Amino acid sequence: MAKSEKGSSSENTTSRAVDRALSMLELIGDSKTGLSNADLSRRLKIPKSSASYILRVLENRAYLRRGDDGKYVLGMKLMSLAGDNLSHMDVREVAKPELEAFLRRSRLPEAHLAVLDNGRAVYIDKVESPDSFIKMDIWVGHRLPVHTTAIGKVLVASLPEEKILEILKQRGMETKTQRSIRTPQGFLREAKKIKKYGFAVDNEENSPGVRCIAAPIRDANGNVIAALGTSSTILEIDTEHLPRYVELVKEAALKVSRQLGYTEP
């Protein structure tokens, strides 16, 4: 009898923790600016220590992301699980027509949208040309390194150097191809160029034979919140046509940024 009671108590404790975790996700999901540990412990009427433990687990699993202000917002793990049900995201809704228009103008096989989450670039949307026989290995929810991808470079280039170095240290710098950037200082030099010229190129740095281009999408405050990019073979995006594609990518990203309230300085 005692053993049964002990088992029941353990199950109740686990159920209570799961219930609290789900309640936290719901509260944070309903908040436009995020919620702090104190906010959640007060609303759920639980000790801060209990809230802190649950928040730490959810953050480690990428279900939540903690901002510099200490407030938690939903992480990209939830977005990844949602798959195609990401239409509620404003940036995705605004960017969709521009992605499609970019494909019509460029005649490239695909265009995509990505955000930074927990030190990785995560695809949140992709459109493909029905007329292209080239299919790129990209899907919604796909997570990639920042140092070998055009989208990743763009997403971190505007961050403070110490933050960039922190991400590189946390995630490492795997050599994906012979062209991959291999050192933090090498990446910082690349980031300075990206900030200066407003775009990034992955020149066979993540996959042999593939070249990618990306440009930043900014919010009303000028912060980089997403990256708009495209990719194809080095034969299609060759050095002769690269400048034209770069301008088309930058133009599409700027149009999305303007619709989000961004004004060029």
N, C-alpha and C positions, 0 to 999 in steps of 0.2 A: 504493500500500500504506500509506504514511504517513497519507494522508488518511482511509483506511478505519479505521486504528487510532485516529486522533483522534476520529472520529465515534463509534466504539465506546466510547471512554473517556468522552465527554460523556454518552452514553446511560446508562452505568453510574453516573455521578455523579448523574444525575437520578433513576434508579431507586432509588439508595440514599437520596436525600433523601425520596422518596415513601414508601419503606418505613419510614423513621424517623418521618415524620409520622403514618403510620397506627399505628405502634407506640405513639406518644405518645397518640393518641386512645384507643386500647384501654386503656392503663395508667390514664389519667385517668378513663375511663369506669368502670373497676373500683374506683376509689378513692371512698370515701364523703366524704372531706374535701378532695379536690383534691391536686395535686402541684405542687411548685415546680420551677424550672429546675434547681436542684441535685439534687432528687430524680430527675428524669427523666434528666439527664446521667449520674448514677451508675448507675441501673438499666439504661440502654441502653449504658453504657460509651462515651459520646461526649463530645467537648469541650463545655464550657458555652457557648462561642461558637456552636457549631453548633446546639445545642439552642435557644439564644436566638433565632437567626435563624428557625428553623422555627416556634417558638412565636409570634414576632411576626407572621409571615404568617398563621398560623391564627387569631390573635386579631383581626387586621385584617379577616379574612374572616368573623368572627363564629362560627367553628367552636369557638373556645375563649373563655372569659371569665376575666379575671384579677381576683381578689379583692383586698381591701385588705391581706390577709395575704401577698400575693405568690404565692398558690397558684392554679393554673389548674383550672377545671372546664369541663365541656362547655357550649358556647354554644347559643343558640336556633336557629342556622342548621341544626344537626343535627336539632333538634326539628322545625323547619319542613319539612325534607326528609322526615322520617319520617311527616309527615302524621297519619293516623289511628292510627299505631302508637305513640301516646304514653301507652298505658295503664299503662306502668311507673312513671309519675310519681305519687308518693303524693298530692300535692295534687289532681291530676286525678281520681284514683280516689275520693278522699274527697268531692270537690266534685260529682261527677256526680249522685248522688241528690238533692243539695240544689238543683242547677240544675233538675232535673226537678220537684221538689216546688214550687219557686218558680213555675214555669210553671203548675202546676195551681192555685196559690193566686191568682196575679196575672191569669191569662188573657191575658198579653202574648204577642207572637209569638215571642220568643226570649230566651235567657239565655246568657251567655258567661263564659269564664275567660281571664285574660290575665296575663302576667308582663312584667317589665322586662328588656330585653336590649339592651345597647349603645345606650342612650339612646332606645330605641323601646318602645312597648307592643306585645306580640306575643300574638295569640290562640292559646291552646293547646287550647281546647275550646269547643264550642257545641252547644246543644240548641234545637230548634225545635218549636213547637206544631203538631201536625198539623191543628188546627182553624182556624188563622189563614191568611187569604189574603195577609197582609202578609209580605213577604220582605225581610229586611235584607241589605245588601251586606257580609257578614262571613263569613270562612272561616278555618279553622285554618291558622296560619302567616302570616296577614295582619299586616303591621307598620304601625303608625300613630304619628303624633306624640304626644308627651305633653301638649303645651299646649292641644290642641284637643279632646281626648277625655276622657270621665269616667274611664275606666280608667287612662289615662296620668296624669291629675292625681293619682289615688289612689296610684298606684305610686311617685310621686316626692315627694308632699307631706311625708312623714316624713323625707326625707333632709335633711342639713345644707344650709343656704342656699347655701354655696359649691359644693356638689355639684350642686344644682339649676341654679345659674347656669352651671356648667360644661357640663351637658347642653344647656341652651338655647343656649349659645354654639356648641357642637359641632354641634348639629342644626339650629340656626336656628329662627325663629318664623314659619313661612309663614302668611300670612293665607288661611285656607281659605274663610271666609265673612266677612260684615260684622260678625259677632258674635265672631269669634276674638279671644282675648287677644293683644295685639300687643307688649307690652313685658315685659322680665324683672321689673321691679318690680310690674307688674300681676299677673303670675303668682305672685310671692311672696305678694302679698296674698291671692290665691285659695287658695294652699297653706295659709296660716294658718287660713283658714275651714274648710278640709277637715280639718285636724288637730283643730280644735275640735269640729266637728259630726260627724265620722266618716263622711262621704260626699261624693261629688262629682257634679255635674250638668254635662253638655254640652248647653247650651241653643242648639241650631242652630249650634254653633261649628265643627263639622267638616263637616256636611252640612246644607244648607237643608231645613227641614221635619222634621228628625229631632232627637229629644231622647233623651239617654242618662243613666243613673244607674249609679253604681258605689260599692262599699264595699271596704275592705281586708280581706284574709285574712292573719292573723298566725300565726307559728309559736310554739313553746313559749316562746321568748325575747321575744316581743312584736314581732318584726321583721315588717314588711310583705313578704310573699313572693309575693303574687298579688293580683289584683283580681277580684271577682265583679260582673258588671254585666248590664244589660238595655238594650234600645233599641227605639224604635218612633216612630211619627209624633207630631207635636205635638198632633194631634187626639185620639190615644189616650192619650198621657201628657200630659194637659192640666194646667193650673195647679190645677184643683179636685181632681184625683186624684193629683197629684204627691206630696203628703205620705204617702199610703198606700203608694204604690210604693216610696218611699224607705225606709220602715220595713220593708217586705218584703225589700228588697235587703240592708239592714243585718242583718236577722235571719238571712237565709241565709248571709251572709258570716261572721257570728259563730258559727253552728253549725259551719261548716267549720273555723274557727279553733279552736274548742273540741276538735274531734276530732283536731286536730294538736297538742294539748297546751297551747293558749293558755288562760290564766286572766285574767279581767278584773281590773284593779287595784282 
